[in-house]
């Protein structure tokens, strides 16, 4: 009896629902449901012209496209016209294309774009313009906006951080990055070694190279490159910088442009260490003919053991092969003593020119990107840290080898980081930043460490 009553109630409700639906469906002009009215199409009255980033870089490209789509959905009067640099000006054969375009925008004081890609290239653009105030004079300063300050990691708002852009912050610090000694775990297993992800000493590293050298001698038909290098994008020098920095006692000592006996001795010891591993032929003999764009898949395919590059490689490799990338691991660069600084950065990816056609809406768009939920999205998609404040700012999910490494770098180094290619900040003196440091010559066994240091001291004495 009870079951019968329940069924009667169920079918009664179902009949009522069907009847209401039928009536509403038959009456297109007037609704019998109070307060209901057809959705009205909202006219897009404003366009944000947005130069994106990371085309063909896996989930980083998806991140940018998704940001634009979501913003349009939440702000239906806005049209986000997203184009990538490759569609406008970028030429992959000229790695300075982006800074040249930024310099052009500043110099001509004219732009059709509301948001342009800055990509952390303050120094490079400054050199092109010979104007250290270009960012301050021509781009909106986000550090003056309370909403931006509230959602940015506090350390990145400090005087030292602002000084990287000569006293301004021209956009959100969405992209965090770190450099790593990437390794192929299948290759490591094949040659019988287990690579430390953290705390790798120089002796550990030398031992890995020795094991691979022995393997290559015994298996000449299965030669594996010890350290990948390309003339298009030379990154192996980062190994020398990391070793050198680990011999110094403070970030200030590392970053100073002054020549000191201690700094000279630290580079001398680094060169001596490189001389000891030269016997293992760490670089491929033909690296000077290796084109990066056609060979950066070598790590995925097990053709090299080590690959020194940034955390963005996860996204590039993931775009090539979802499965193989899982057999790659970012490892901390080797050191003599624990690192005091680490090659990493939080960088301003985009900025809004003060004379942008739709400046105010462009600022709102970038502020919407600088939110905790976007920090979570960035961390999940890219496995990299971010300067946006939020529960996952450091990509600290710790769910795999990529997230563990991002978490490790942020927790252990914070803002004690430097850009890997800022030679003036790590070498002996900014006056001699363009002089040879002899990293490649020594690691390839072309000259000894003593010969290199003799040449360096003679250069300084001139």
Secondary structure, DSSP 8 states (H G I E B T S, - for coil): -HHHHHHHHHHHHHHHHHHHHHHHHH-SSS-SSTT----------EEEEEE---TTSTHHHHHHHHHHHHHHHHSTTEEEEEE-HHHHT--TT-TTHHHHHHHHHHHHT--S-SBEE-TT-HHHHHHHHT-TTHHHHHB--GGG-HHHHHTB-GGGGSHHHHHTTTS---S---EEEEEEEEEEHHHHHHHT----SSS-BHHHHHHHHHHHHHHHHH-GGG--EEEE--SSS--THHHHHHHHHTTSS-HHHHH-----HHHHHHHHHHHHHHHHHGGG--B-TTGGG--HHHHTTTTTTTSEEEEEEETTHHHHHHHH-TTGGGGEEEE---BSS--SSEEEEEE--EE-BTT-TTHHHHHHHHHHHSSHHHHHHHHHHH----SB-STTTT-TT--SHHHHHHHHHHHHHTT-EE-TT-HHHHSS-GGGTTS---HHHHHTTSS-HHHHHHHHHHHHH-
